[in-house]
Amino acid sequence: MQDASHGQQPSETETSGTTAIAAQDNRSADGIRLAFLRHMRRTIGKPVEFSNTLDQYRAMAHLVRDRVMDDWITTVESYVQHNVRVVCYLSAEFLLGPHLLNAMLNLGITDSAEKACDELHYSLTQLADEEPEPGLGNGGLGRLAACYMDSMTTLEVPAVGYGLRYEFGIFRQEIRDGWQVEHSDKWLEYGNPWEIPASEATQHVSFGGHTETTKDEKTGELIWKWVPAFTVKGVAYDTPIPGYRNKQVNRLRLWKAEAEDSFDLEIFNRGDYMGAVRDKMESETISKVLYPPDETEQGKRLRLMQQYFFTSCSLQDMVRLHKLQKLPIEKFADKWSVQLNDTHPSIGIAELMRILTDEEEIGWDEAWTITQATFGYTNHTLLPEALEKWPLPIFASLLPRHIEIIYEINRRFLKDMQAKFPGDTARWARMSLIGEDGEKQVRMANLAVVGSKMVNGVAKLHSELLKEDTLKDFYEAFPNRFTNVTNGVTPRRWLMLADPPLTALLNEVLGTAWHTDLYALRGLEDYVDDAGFLDKWRKRQEESKGRLGDFIKRSMDVSLNPASMFDVQVKRIHEYKRQHLNALHILGLYCRIKSGELKDLPPRTFLFGGKAAPSYTYAKLMIKLVCTVGELVGKDPQTKDLLRVLFVPDYSVSLGQRIYPAADLSEQISTAGKEASGTGCMKFMMNGAVAIGTLDGANIEIREEVGEENFFLFGLTAPQIAEKQKAGYRPRDFYEKSPLLREVMDGLRDGRFSNGDRDTFAPLVRDLLEVDRYFVMADFDDYARAQSEAGKIFCDSKKWSRMSLLNTARSGKFSSDRSIREYCQNIWKINLDR
Ligand SMILES: *Cc1c(COP(=O)(O)O)cnc(C)c1O
């Protein structure tokens, strides 16, 4: 009797059974349709029949966010319960790309959402196209941070991304008459459904002023006190980052700067209306706009303020959470692993020292041990001019306490180096945290290396060159501190989301294990000699090209030939990436077609995309060159069916998702030794493009994986470049030796390709013939040779499809899941097999 009545009670399993049904319904087409209608009424506030596509996107975004939030709550609870070690990924940039379809993919609700949209007579893709892209990054470095957030969550690493909530992200690019025109990016104009303000996390960050010392009455020790000139409020905005079908959600916490008191009533009452809001405006400029990477002089002070602002907010937030969990501050490094994405947040080393010594009153030695155990530093550049340095006067006036701390770190560090390398004064000067050649400077890379437990480069070659060259002195002092983690990209966004037909084909033959274990793509190798499958592979590739063609027709009103080879270079515009080498090669083809030397050339479509830093005149001229070449070959009746050159404006993550899958040939042609890693190359490879490239960055490892027979190699190697540099490189020698290069350069100088205009490209011609820092002239002939080989093989479609398939099959290493596993093992010491 009792047993029977007991059976009537909702037992534990039944309760969770009901939750499971509710959750399932949540994710069904019906559940999504109902939630959509509910959000349309209550969140958007419109009758559905009056709604426009933007309203529909917003309603859909809100209902997807609801579903992410459910998993977020459980993830947070479990982190607190298990007192896990947390990775804090500090980055000045997070180039996330649109959220909606990615969140649906990771939650596994895309099919239901599509069905719900069908029933409502909407197109999900049209509605997703309404999402403004959060362009909070310039390029590879910011995109890496975003890929790593996806992989950390998918691998269930407890992680927080910390950065800045720029009100204006990367500028929108327009091409007018071949020249780049910049427009401000108002991505927050219509609100952002993906972020949630976290009021409990508000922080206060000080700047300027001076320091004072007092003597402790009892111990007689000196106590430092910072008397700042002003303080800015940091307000946290959280964006949930869902993992791939694992119900895990990590947090991206971005800081917005606000004035402490946004409105000074006293000033207002005195009648100074502008003065009353001036303080608010000045404070808020800190998180106003994302800076381009190649600016050197402009806005130095504001940029340092940005870096210190978000780094300080983030460290204070960690300390707050640490204490909230009642953990002793001495155990800080056991709880938090802070990864510095380049030197932008490296001021954090001095800031943590300040917090530990000044605020927590821990002795210097113990504080230093904790600090060093907390940080890891990822270096992203070999270009010495790109290593961050701050003029001492700017630094000291903004951060008077930090400069003292840095001097103390430096004093102790140099004492160690003097003991280690006695008498080697030149070495001490090179290693000092303060540069004394010319104007005194604070060297952020040196601070980052000295204050971190581990330092890593982002590809094998890059990490080797760091040890041999850029950071040689430090490597000799701390050899065990240096390691490599080759970059990776998330296959969820860059394969599954970017190319659904390819994803379907891979699922059909391999199952779905590759979604979280990209090495499983190796299974494709079973099909390399299967003529039927190769044919399928080729057709699928043509369909991808057709889809990009449709987009370009819609957006630019240009028709592309999907049977032509799509030869693609998309990335930031920079001399070291050498878009001009690509353009000069096309001019070479043009000349050879005009002279009748080249007859049966397979038709090619050259696609370019990428932004130039607004103050980088040379890069803007490179864009103009590409556009000029495009006009030339597109108008000439002899070439217009063989060559097509298109600069696709406003390159971004969403544009990348359209372009990478449609590429046949991937241009990775940087000067050897200059590209730290590159990640674009990995996205191309996954999607089956074959690379033409130099032995640089991750290209080397791509070639290693795919086999040299499946990679079009050309150009000088890094050691050969270094040697030429030392011996005195003379670009004109190459011009004189190569008849084709001479024809191209003479034509460019004489206005043959630009309707007689001899002025526009004169600076470029002069630079290439006289200086050519990036060895364009030296690599031209070999590049043309490799290009012609690629063209020949493309005509053999079976052979090409085989190469393409092997590129996808062997791309497993380049998943960011592999990179994150390596960070866990070698740097963060997190055990993933918990
Ligand atoms: C991947 C990516 C990059 C980096 O490209 P590289 O070829 O590695 O320079 C830059 N911008 C966007 C939008 C990207 O998606």
The ligand as an ORCA input file, in Angstrom:
! r2SCAN-3c Opt
* xyz 0 1
  C      41.291     34.263    -40.493
  C      41.081     35.689    -40.655
  C      42.165     36.550    -40.756
  C      43.595     36.064    -40.732
  O      43.990     35.744    -42.045
  P      45.519     35.469    -42.395
  O      45.448     34.928    -43.794
  O      46.020     34.454    -41.431
  O      46.228     36.753    -42.314
  C      41.928     37.902    -40.913
  N      40.678     38.394    -40.962
  C      39.605     37.586    -40.876
  C      38.244     38.173    -40.952
  C      39.762     36.216    -40.709
  O      38.695     35.435    -40.608
*
